[in-house]
Amino acid sequence: MQTADTPTPPTEAGQRSNRSALLIVFLVVFIDLLGFGIILPLLPRIAKAYLTHIIAATEPKTIGAVVGLLMSSFSLMQFLFAPAWGRLSDRIGRRPVLLVGLCGSVVFYALFGYAASVQPTDYDSALLAIALFFVARIGAGISGATISTAQAVIADSTPPDKRKHGMALIGAAFGIGFTFGPLIGFGCVWLSEEYSSIGLGSIGYTASGLSLVALLLGVRLLPETRVPGADSVVRRNLLDISGLRFALANPALGPVILIFFLASLGFGAFEVTLSIFLQDTFGFNERYSFLFFAYVGFVLMLTQGFLYRRLASRVSEVTFIGIGVFFMAIGVAMQGAISFVVAEGYYRSDSLQVYLFIALTAAVVGFAFLTPSAQALVSRRTPSDRQGEILGVNQSASALARILGPMFGLILYQAERTHILPYIAGAVLLVLMLPLLPWVRRTGTNE
C-alpha cells in the first residue's frame, strides 16, 4: 500500500519530464543568480557612498546599521513570503509561481539600475536613491522567495534516496551563477570607469536582462511537476502557520532547520562584510571585490556540482553537515585572525593573501557541504503533499538568518578597530551546532 509520502513509480514519459524539469530549474536558478551575483558585491559600497550625503561620516555605526538594514530587507521579504509561495505552489503548481517570481526579478532589478543611475549630488537626490534601493531590494526579495518552489521541483522530480543529489544541483547552479555574476559585474564597473556615459546603473539593467532570459526559458520549457495532493492542502490558507508549527514541533525536522538557520546566520555575516573586509584589510577596490566573489561562486560550483555529488552516495547528510561545520569554523577563524594581525600591524596584508584564499575556500566548502544536506533532510522527512510548504519554512528560517546576519555582521564589524568581532561571533555559532548533530542523527534512524 502506498502512503501519502510514497512516490508513485514514474513512467518513461514522467522520467523525461522530470529530467526536463531538473534541467530547466538548473538553468533558471543559474541565470537568476547571475543577477544576484552582479549586484551583491557592490551593494554595501554603493549604499555607503549615497548614505554619506545623508548621514555624517562621523557616524559609521549608523551608516553600517542602515546598510545592514538595506541588505537585510531582501531576506526579510524571503522570510515572510517563502512559506506562502511554497504553499501556493502546493495548491496551484510550481510552474506559475516560478514564472511570477521571475517577472518580479525583471522589474525590480531594472528599478535597482535606475536607482544606481541617480547622481548623489545633494541630500535630496541621495535620499531618493536610497529609497529606490529599498523598494528594489524589497521587491527582489519577494520575487526571490520562490527558491523554495524550485527546491520543491527537485523534490517532485527525485526519489528520496537521490534527494541530496538534486539539492546539490541547485547549489551548483547557485555557484555557477555566483561565479559569472560577479565577473559580469566586474565588466560593468570597468565599462562605467572607461565610459562615463554607461554608469553603474548598467549593473541593475544587466541583472534585469538576465532575469528576462530566465523568464523566457521558463515560459518555453519549464514543465509542471506537482502531482495533485491531498484535500487538506487545498483547504489550507496561504497565511496558515500550521506548516511552521508542524516543522518546528517535529523532532525530525526542528533540529535540522535550526542548524540551517545558524549556518545561514554565520554565512550571511561573512557574505555582507566580505567586500568591506577586502577593502579595509587588503586595500582591494571594487574590481577585486567582484573577482573574489566570483572565486566564492567558483568554489561553490566545484564543491556542490562535482565533489559533493560524487561523495553523496557514500556519505550521509548528517556526516556532511558535521564536515561542513568543521570547515566553516576553520575559514571564519582564519579570516578573523587575518583581520586582527593586519589591523595591529603584526603582518603586512600582501604577505597574507595565500591565507586569505585558504580561509575563503574553507568557509565556502563548509557551507557548500552543509546546505544541500540540510535541505535534503528536510525534504526527505516531509510528506509529499507538503513539500513546497515545509521547504518554504526552511527557506524562511534561512531568510531570517540573512536578515539578522548582515545587521549584526556590519554593526560588529564597525564596532572596533580590528574588525574581529563578527568572526568571533561566527565561530561561537558554529560551536553551538555541534551538540545538535547527535540529535539529528537519532531522529533519522528510521530513514
C-alpha positions as CSV (number, residue, x, y, z in Angstrom):
1,M,0.0,0.0,0.0
2,Q,1.3,3.5,-0.8
3,T,1.1,6.2,1.8
4,A,0.8,9.9,1.1
5,D,4.5,10.4,1.1
6,T,5.4,7.4,-1.0
7,P,6.2,8.5,-4.6
8,T,4.4,6.8,-7.4
9,P,6.9,5.0,-9.7
10,P,7.4,7.3,-12.7
11,T,6.6,6.2,-16.2
12,E,9.2,6.7,-19.0
13,A,7.4,9.9,-20.1
14,G,7.4,11.0,-16.5
15,Q,11.1,10.4,-16.2
16,R,11.7,12.5,-19.3
17,S,9.6,15.3,-17.8
18,N,11.5,15.1,-14.6
19,R,14.8,15.4,-16.3
20,S,13.5,18.4,-18.3
21,A,12.2,20.0,-15.1
22,L,15.6,19.5,-13.4
23,L,17.5,20.9,-16.4
24,I,15.2,24.0,-16.6
25,V,15.2,24.7,-12.9
26,F,19.0,24.5,-13.0
27,L,19.1,27.0,-15.9
28,V,16.5,29.3,-14.3
29,V,18.3,29.3,-10.9
30,F,21.7,29.8,-12.7
31,I,20.5,32.8,-14.7
32,D,18.6,34.3,-11.9
33,L,21.6,34.0,-9.6
34,L,23.7,35.7,-12.2
35,G,21.6,38.9,-11.5
36,F,22.0,38.4,-7.8
37,G,25.8,37.9,-8.1
38,I,26.2,41.0,-10.2
39,I,24.6,43.3,-7.5
40,L,25.7,41.8,-4.2
41,P,29.4,42.6,-4.2
42,L,28.9,46.3,-4.8
43,L,25.7,47.0,-2.9
44,P,27.3,47.8,0.5
45,R,29.8,50.2,-1.1
46,I,27.2,51.8,-3.4
47,A,24.8,52.3,-0.4
48,K,27.6,53.7,1.7
49,A,28.5,56.3,-0.9
50,Y,24.9,57.6,-1.0
51,L,24.5,57.5,2.7
52,T,27.5,59.8,3.3
53,H,25.3,62.6,1.8
54,I,22.6,61.8,4.3
55,I,24.3,60.8,7.5
56,A,27.5,62.4,8.8
57,A,30.7,60.4,8.1
58,T,31.4,60.6,11.8
59,E,28.6,58.2,12.4
60,P,30.0,55.0,10.9
61,K,27.9,52.7,13.2
62,T,24.7,54.4,11.9
63,I,25.8,54.1,8.3
64,G,26.6,50.4,9.0
65,A,23.2,49.8,10.5
66,V,21.4,51.4,7.5
67,V,23.4,49.4,5.0
68,G,22.7,46.3,7.1
69,L,19.0,47.1,7.0
70,L,19.1,47.5,3.2
71,M,20.9,44.2,2.8
72,S,18.5,42.5,5.2
73,S,15.3,43.9,3.6
74,F,15.8,41.3,0.8
75,S,15.9,38.4,3.3
76,L,13.0,39.9,5.3
77,M,10.8,39.5,2.3
78,Q,12.0,36.0,1.8
79,F,11.3,35.2,5.4
80,L,7.7,36.4,5.0
81,F,7.0,35.1,1.5
82,A,8.9,31.8,1.2
83,P,6.3,29.7,3.1
84,A,3.4,31.4,1.3
85,W,4.9,30.9,-2.2
86,G,5.6,27.2,-1.3
87,R,2.1,26.7,0.0
88,L,0.7,28.3,-3.1
89,S,2.8,26.1,-5.3
90,D,1.4,23.1,-3.4
91,R,-2.0,24.3,-4.4
92,I,-1.7,25.6,-8.0
93,G,1.6,24.2,-9.2
94,R,5.3,25.0,-9.3
95,R,5.4,26.5,-12.8
96,P,3.2,29.6,-12.3
97,V,4.9,30.5,-9.0
98,L,8.3,30.4,-10.5
99,L,7.3,32.4,-13.5
100,V,5.7,35.1,-11.4
101,G,8.9,35.3,-9.3
102,L,11.0,35.8,-12.4
103,C,8.7,38.6,-13.7
104,G,9.3,40.4,-10.4
105,S,13.1,40.0,-10.7
106,V,13.0,41.6,-14.2
107,V,11.1,44.6,-12.8
108,F,13.0,45.2,-9.6
109,Y,16.5,44.7,-10.9
110,A,15.6,47.3,-13.5
111,L,14.5,49.6,-10.7
112,F,17.8,49.0,-8.9
113,G,19.6,50.1,-12.2
114,Y,17.6,53.3,-12.2
115,A,18.4,54.0,-8.6
116,A,22.1,53.4,-9.2
117,S,21.9,56.0,-12.1
118,V,20.8,58.8,-9.7
119,Q,23.7,61.0,-9.0
120,P,24.1,61.7,-5.3
121,T,24.8,65.4,-5.7
122,D,22.9,66.6,-2.6
123,Y,20.8,65.3,0.3
124,D,17.5,65.0,-1.7
125,S,19.0,63.1,-4.6
126,A,20.8,60.7,-2.3
127,L,17.7,60.2,-0.2
128,L,15.7,59.4,-3.4
129,A,18.3,56.8,-4.5
130,I,18.3,55.1,-1.1
131,A,14.5,54.9,-1.0
132,L,14.5,53.4,-4.5
133,F,17.2,50.9,-3.4
134,F,15.0,49.8,-0.5
135,V,12.0,49.4,-2.9
136,A,14.1,47.4,-5.3
137,R,15.6,45.1,-2.7
138,I,12.2,44.5,-1.1
139,G,10.6,43.6,-4.4
140,A,13.5,41.4,-5.4
141,G,13.2,39.6,-2.0
142,I,9.6,38.9,-2.6
143,S,10.4,37.6,-6.1
144,G,13.4,35.6,-5.0
145,A,11.4,33.9,-2.2
146,T,10.3,31.3,-4.9
147,I,13.6,29.5,-4.4
148,S,11.7,27.1,-2.1
149,T,9.4,26.3,-5.0
150,A,12.5,25.5,-7.1
151,Q,13.5,23.1,-4.3
152,A,10.0,21.6,-4.4
153,V,10.5,20.9,-8.1
154,I,13.6,19.0,-7.2
155,A,11.6,17.1,-4.5
156,D,8.9,16.3,-7.1
157,S,11.4,15.0,-9.6
158,T,13.8,12.9,-7.5
159,P,13.3,9.8,-5.2
160,P,14.2,10.3,-1.5
161,D,17.5,8.4,-1.8
162,K,18.6,10.8,-4.5
163,R,17.3,14.0,-2.9
164,K,20.6,15.3,-1.8
165,H,22.0,14.9,-5.3
166,G,19.1,17.0,-6.5
167,M,19.5,19.7,-3.9
168,A,23.2,19.9,-4.8
169,L,22.1,20.6,-8.3
170,I,20.5,23.8,-7.2
171,G,23.6,24.6,-5.2
172,A,25.8,24.1,-8.3
173,A,23.5,26.4,-10.3
174,F,23.8,28.9,-7.5
175,G,27.6,28.5,-7.5
176,I,27.9,28.9,-11.3
177,G,25.6,31.9,-11.3
178,F,27.6,33.4,-8.4
179,T,30.8,32.9,-10.3
180,F,29.8,34.5,-13.6
181,G,27.6,37.2,-12.0
182,P,30.5,39.0,-10.2
183,L,32.5,38.6,-13.4
184,I,29.8,40.4,-15.4
185,G,29.6,43.0,-12.7
186,F,33.4,43.4,-13.0
187,G,32.9,44.2,-16.6
188,C,30.1,46.6,-15.9
189,V,32.3,48.5,-13.4
190,W,35.2,48.6,-15.9
191,L,32.9,50.0,-18.6
192,S,31.5,52.6,-16.2
193,E,35.0,53.7,-15.4
194,E,36.2,53.7,-19.0
195,Y,33.0,55.2,-20.5
196,S,31.3,57.6,-18.0
197,S,28.1,57.6,-20.1
198,I,27.4,54.0,-19.1
199,G,27.4,54.4,-15.3
200,L,26.8,51.9,-12.5
201,G,23.1,51.6,-13.4
202,S,24.2,49.1,-16.1
203,I,24.7,46.6,-13.2
204,G,21.0,46.6,-12.4
205,Y,19.9,46.7,-16.0
206,T,22.2,43.7,-16.9
207,A,20.7,41.7,-14.0
208,S,17.2,42.6,-15.2
209,G,18.0,41.4,-18.7
210,L,19.4,38.1,-17.5
211,S,16.3,37.6,-15.4
212,L,14.2,38.2,-18.5
213,V,16.2,35.5,-20.3
214,A,15.4,33.1,-17.4
215,L,11.7,34.1,-17.6
216,L,11.6,33.3,-21.3
217,L,13.3,30.0,-20.8
218,G,10.8,29.1,-18.0
219,V,7.8,30.1,-20.2
220,R,9.0,28.0,-23.1
221,L,10.5,24.9,-21.4
222,L,9.5,24.5,-17.7
223,P,7.0,21.6,-17.2
224,E,4.6,21.3,-14.3
225,T,6.0,18.8,-11.7
226,R,3.4,18.9,-8.9
227,V,1.3,15.9,-8.5
228,P,-2.2,16.8,-7.1
229,G,-2.1,16.2,-3.4
230,A,-4.5,15.6,-0.6
231,D,-7.6,17.7,0.0
232,S,-6.0,19.1,3.2
233,V,-3.5,21.0,1.1
234,V,-6.3,22.7,-0.9
235,R,-8.1,23.8,2.3
236,R,-5.0,25.5,3.9
237,N,-4.9,29.3,3.6
238,L,-1.8,30.9,2.2
239,L,-1.1,32.6,5.6
240,D,-1.7,29.5,7.6
241,I,1.1,28.9,10.2
242,S,0.4,25.2,10.6
243,G,3.4,24.5,8.4
244,L,5.6,26.4,10.8
245,R,4.2,24.6,13.8
246,F,4.5,21.2,12.1
247,A,8.1,21.8,11.2
248,L,9.4,23.2,14.4
249,A,7.5,20.8,16.7
250,N,8.6,17.8,14.6
251,P,11.7,16.3,16.3
252,A,13.0,15.0,12.9
253,L,12.7,18.5,11.3
254,G,13.2,21.1,14.0
255,P,16.9,20.5,14.8
256,V,17.8,20.4,11.0
257,I,16.0,23.7,10.4
258,L,17.8,25.2,13.5
259,I,21.2,24.1,12.1
260,F,20.3,25.5,8.7
261,F,19.4,28.8,10.4
262,L,22.6,29.0,12.4
263,A,24.8,28.2,9.4
264,S,22.9,30.8,7.3
265,L,23.3,33.4,10.1
266,G,27.1,33.0,10.1
267,F,27.4,32.9,6.4
268,G,25.2,36.0,6.0
269,A,27.5,38.0,8.2
270,F,30.5,36.6,6.3
271,E,29.0,37.5,2.9
272,V,27.9,41.0,3.7
273,T,31.2,42.1,5.3
274,L,33.5,40.5,2.7
275,S,33.8,43.4,0.3
276,I,34.4,45.9,3.1
277,F,36.9,43.4,4.7
278,L,38.8,43.2,1.4
279,Q,38.9,47.0,1.1
280,D,39.9,47.7,4.8
281,T,42.4,44.8,5.2
282,F,43.9,44.4,1.7
283,G,43.0,47.7,0.0
284,F,41.2,46.0,-2.8
285,N,38.9,48.1,-4.9
286,E,35.5,47.3,-6.5
287,R,37.1,45.3,-9.3
288,Y,38.9,43.0,-6.9
289,S,35.7,42.6,-4.9
290,F,33.9,41.2,-7.9
291,L,36.8,38.8,-8.6
292,F,36.8,37.5,-5.0
293,F,33.0,37.0,-5.1
294,A,33.5,35.1,-8.4
295,Y,36.0,32.9,-6.6
296,V,33.5,32.2,-3.9
297,G,31.0,31.2,-6.5
298,F,33.6,29.1,-8.3
299,V,34.3,27.1,-5.1
300,L,30.6,26.6,-4.5
301,M,30.2,25.4,-8.1
302,L,33.1,22.9,-7.8
303,T,32.1,21.7,-4.4
304,Q,28.4,21.1,-5.0
305,G,28.5,20.4,-8.7
306,F,31.3,17.8,-8.5
307,L,32.8,16.9,-5.1
308,Y,29.5,16.7,-3.2
309,R,27.6,14.8,-5.8
310,R,30.5,12.2,-6.1
311,L,30.6,11.7,-2.4
312,A,26.8,11.8,-1.8
313,S,26.3,8.0,-2.4
314,R,28.8,7.2,0.3
315,V,28.4,10.0,2.9
316,S,25.2,10.6,4.9
317,E,23.7,14.0,5.2
318,V,24.5,14.3,8.9
319,T,28.1,13.5,8.3
320,F,28.2,16.1,5.5
321,I,26.8,18.7,8.0
322,G,29.5,17.8,10.6
323,I,32.2,18.2,7.9
324,G,30.7,21.5,6.8
325,V,30.7,22.9,10.4
326,F,34.4,22.0,10.7
327,F,35.5,23.7,7.5
328,M,33.3,26.7,8.2
329,A,34.9,27.1,11.6
330,I,38.4,27.0,10.1
331,G,37.6,29.6,7.5
332,V,35.9,32.0,9.9
333,A,38.7,31.7,12.5
334,M,41.4,32.3,9.8
335,Q,39.6,35.4,8.4
336,G,39.2,36.9,11.9
337,A,42.9,36.2,12.6
338,I,43.9,37.9,9.3
339,S,41.8,41.0,10.1
340,F,43.3,41.2,13.6
341,V,47.0,40.8,12.8
342,V,46.8,43.3,9.9
343,A,45.0,45.9,12.0
344,E,47.5,45.5,14.8
345,G,50.4,45.9,12.3
346,Y,51.9,42.4,13.0
347,Y,51.9,41.5,9.3
348,R,51.6,43.3,6.0
349,S,48.4,42.4,4.2
350,D,50.2,41.4,1.0
351,S,52.1,38.6,2.9
352,L,48.7,37.1,3.9
353,Q,47.0,36.7,0.6
354,V,47.6,33.0,0.4
355,Y,46.0,32.6,3.8
356,L,43.0,34.7,2.7
357,F,42.4,32.2,-0.2
358,I,42.6,29.3,2.3
359,A,40.2,30.9,4.7
360,L,37.7,31.7,1.9
361,T,38.0,28.2,0.4
362,A,37.4,26.5,3.8
363,A,34.4,28.6,4.7
364,V,32.7,28.2,1.3
365,V,33.4,24.4,1.1
366,G,31.9,24.0,4.6
367,F,28.8,25.9,3.7
368,A,28.5,24.0,0.4
369,F,28.6,20.7,2.2
370,L,26.1,21.8,4.9
371,T,23.4,23.5,2.8
372,P,22.2,20.7,0.4
373,S,22.5,18.2,3.2
374,A,20.1,20.1,5.5
375,Q,17.7,20.8,2.6
376,A,17.7,17.1,1.6
377,L,17.0,16.0,5.2
378,V,14.1,18.5,5.5
379,S,12.6,17.3,2.1
380,R,13.1,13.5,2.9
381,R,11.4,13.9,6.3
382,T,8.4,15.8,4.9
383,P,5.2,14.3,3.3
384,S,5.0,14.7,-0.4
385,D,1.8,16.8,-0.2
386,R,3.6,19.5,2.0
387,Q,7.0,19.7,0.2
388,G,6.5,23.3,-1.0
389,E,5.2,24.5,2.3
390,I,7.8,22.9,4.6
391,L,10.7,23.7,2.2
392,G,9.3,27.2,2.3
393,V,9.5,27.2,6.2
394,N,13.1,26.0,5.9
395,Q,13.9,28.8,3.4
396,S,12.1,31.2,5.7
397,A,14.5,30.2,8.5
398,S,17.4,30.8,6.2
399,A,16.0,34.2,5.2
400,L,15.5,35.2,8.9
401,A,19.2,34.3,9.4
402,R,20.1,36.5,6.4
403,I,18.1,39.4,8.0
404,L,20.0,39.2,11.2
405,G,23.4,38.2,9.8
406,P,24.1,41.3,7.7
407,M,22.8,43.6,10.5
408,F,24.8,42.1,13.3
409,G,27.8,41.4,11.0
410,L,28.1,45.0,9.8
411,I,27.4,46.5,13.3
412,L,30.0,44.2,14.9
413,Y,32.4,44.9,12.1
414,Q,32.3,48.7,12.7
415,A,32.3,48.3,16.5
416,E,36.1,48.2,17.0
417,R,39.3,48.9,15.1
418,T,40.4,45.3,14.3
419,H,37.0,44.2,12.9
420,I,37.4,40.8,14.6
421,L,34.0,40.7,16.4
422,P,31.8,39.2,13.6
423,Y,34.3,36.4,13.2
424,I,34.3,35.6,16.9
425,A,30.5,35.6,16.8
426,G,30.5,33.3,13.8
427,A,32.8,30.8,15.5
428,V,30.6,30.7,18.5
429,L,27.5,30.0,16.3
430,L,29.4,27.1,14.7
431,V,30.3,25.6,18.1
432,L,26.6,25.8,19.1
433,M,25.7,23.5,16.2
434,L,27.8,20.6,17.3
435,P,25.5,19.3,20.2
436,L,22.6,19.2,17.7
437,L,24.3,16.7,15.3
438,P,23.7,13.5,17.5
439,W,20.1,14.6,17.9
440,V,19.6,15.0,14.2
441,R,21.2,11.5,13.6
442,R,18.9,9.8,16.2
443,T,15.7,11.3,14.9
444,G,16.5,9.9,11.4
445,T,17.3,6.3,12.4
446,N,14.2,5.1,10.5
447,E,15.1,6.7,7.2
